[in-house]
């Protein structure tokens, strides 16, 4: 009883963690399933068939490649634009700065389905062909707010004297930006970019409205869920999860090593 | 470095001023800082001292005037092209670089690749050799301050600018760093321009102090000279404490004779910074430690030829080496007297009738048109001084 009380916080923490991770465990587990019918919803027997042939389902890997491609370009576009907006908002005083500051939040607060519908109206009225480019434009648009918010917080907390010190120490404008401003803002930019990638990769609602006949991975999963869920979807899901965990662990190890060499 | 071998390393400011809209931070100012000297700009916050420093650094563009380094006009040069380096108030160490790279920053930006020896020497100079691979946040305030000094000095600037470099340190550490900075300056022989609001700091460290108030230099000179011969009430009050007595001139010869509160005081004419005419007003000043306090019963024993003021003790405070007395007299209220605690006279307690006496040569005369309170701790005094300016 006493031991239980002593470890209450740890137990509560582990339970919460389990709550968060259980869906992922299920996805992982069912990627090794050999379902009886077309739906992968009940466990039958262990198999690695799907893992050996992840592209075995028609159009799956094509949609995955497209989603990764869009996510990569959307991340690049939103991060570049968002970083510039964040610096402008944090550093300069100009007309309508306050208004822009609040407008930036609007896409985050607006219901996605509303934005999706209005975007579609806009594209149709302009006579734009729906497809890769409309998806990309939409994704950059809704990722922008998140990047701006992440980078701005970082830039605001940065001491302007650091850049003055750099200029005082013979660094010209370009060197000051590359050697001091950018490295210090980097964690904010990286956080914004990661958010943008994740948001773009799994966006369904806006993409579904503005994709035309193009099919991204989330749309493929949704579409196939109506007719039957191939095990390969679980394989892709598991792979994405494992990659994300590996990236985080690698980051932690690198940070830990840096800290150790600092102290030595 | 070749930068330091330019002919003549004087810093010369000529008619330099800075305005922000309708607010003038620095009024047109001429100032020469001789090469190799330790120069302090002293004043309360908002007096324009930091703006002046930033104009020398190139971080602030002067509204009018010229900045010379030696014979070279650097007014239009950006900060990264000036052979001048700054130690910032909050140190502004680069948080993403370790101490070694922080110190090497200036050398690397000028394309010098073999920095190891010089960085090593700098780390030794500031006694931080074992901290080279630490990040700034792992260091204490005093250590960070030394890194900031090393990072600037490694470039062998013609002038090192220090913007309240000790402001963030506690009192004991500040005293130690004052001596440390003075040692470094003597060792490297570079011109130091030091901005501070701490009059004790300015006096301990600097060869020359410029006292600034309301965007102007009130007085410039060696610390002892400023202290002994203040020429304005602001300087008299801001540097240490002064007793200022309003008086009327009765005789203006080589010795000026004045009356105040019914008594007569004398002072040498060459210690009056204001013109003296018979019948005119004069502020007579004397430092609290120059005054000797005698009980009224012993008044007869006071040597002749000394200035005397009678009064009554209203307060005493014992502070170890000395005792501070506050004395009300017909000549002025709340006169301050500091007495060394050598032989304490037990009769000198609140309520006692006393005679204050001092050598007339320690008296100074100021223009009576100024505020008596200028430069005192209360804000009212400083505001009045600014209004007058």
Interface residues (C-beta under 8 A of the other chain):
Chain A: X159 X161 X162 X164 X165 X166 X167 X168 X169 X170 X171 X172 X175 X176 X179 X180 X183 X184 X261 X262 X263 X264
Chain B: X57 X58 X59 X78 X79 X80 X81 X84 X85 X86 X88 X89 X90 X92 X93 X94 X95 X96 X98 X105 X106 X109 X110 X133 X134 X135 X138 X151 X152 X155
